[in-house]
Amino acid sequence: MHRPIPNRIPGDPRKMTLTALLWLLLPLLAVVALIDLATMSQARRIQMLRNSGLSQTAIAARLGCSRYRVRLALIAA
């Protein structure tokens, strides 16, 4: 009797290449994202926090600056 042929060939080169790319690119993307967050300017951070729904007072408290500074940064953006 003949054995049924599996749907996926073990070690399929296309799937192995995709897996290898994902294992290489995802950590690289995570490093780039962390560097971006670490070097973000205060004005950009204020805009990001405002887009996430925080009030000017909450943003000022979180960043340790005045509400006036937050308001100026939001007006300039």
C-alpha positions in Angstrom: 0.0 0.0 0.0 1.0 3.6 -0.6 1.5 6.1 2.2 -0.5 9.3 1.8 1.6 12.3 0.9 1.6 14.9 3.7 0.2 18.4 2.9 3.5 20.1 3.9 6.9 18.8 3.0 9.1 18.9 6.1 11.9 21.5 5.6 10.1 23.4 2.8 12.7 26.0 1.8 10.1 28.8 1.4 8.7 28.3 4.9 12.2 28.0 6.4 13.2 31.3 4.7 10.2 33.1 6.0 10.7 31.8 9.5 14.4 32.8 9.4 13.5 36.3 8.2 10.9 36.7 11.0 13.4 35.6 13.6 15.9 38.1 12.3 13.7 41.1 11.5 11.4 41.1 14.6 14.2 41.6 17.2 15.7 44.2 14.9 12.4 46.0 14.7 12.0 45.8 18.5 15.5 47.4 19.0 14.7 50.2 16.6 11.4 50.9 18.4 13.1 51.0 21.8 15.7 53.4 20.5 13.0 55.6 19.0 11.1 55.7 22.3 14.3 56.5 24.2 15.4 59.4 22.0 11.9 60.9 21.4 11.8 64.7 21.9 9.6 66.1 24.6 7.3 67.7 22.0 6.8 64.4 20.2 6.2 62.6 23.5 3.6 65.2 24.4 1.8 64.7 21.1 1.9 60.9 21.5 0.4 61.1 25.0 -2.3 63.5 23.8 -3.2 61.2 21.0 -3.5 58.4 23.5 -6.2 60.4 25.3 -4.4 62.0 28.2 -5.3 65.5 29.3 -2.8 68.4 29.4 -2.7 68.2 33.2 -2.0 64.4 33.1 0.7 64.9 30.5 2.4 67.6 32.5 2.3 65.5 35.7 3.7 62.4 33.8 6.6 64.4 32.2 7.3 66.6 35.1 6.7 69.9 33.3 4.2 72.7 33.5 0.8 72.5 31.9 1.7 75.7 30.0 4.7 73.9 28.4 2.3 71.1 27.3 -0.1 73.6 25.9 2.6 75.3 23.9 3.9 72.0 22.5 0.4 71.0 21.4 -0.2 74.4 19.7 3.1 74.1 17.8 2.3 70.6 16.6 
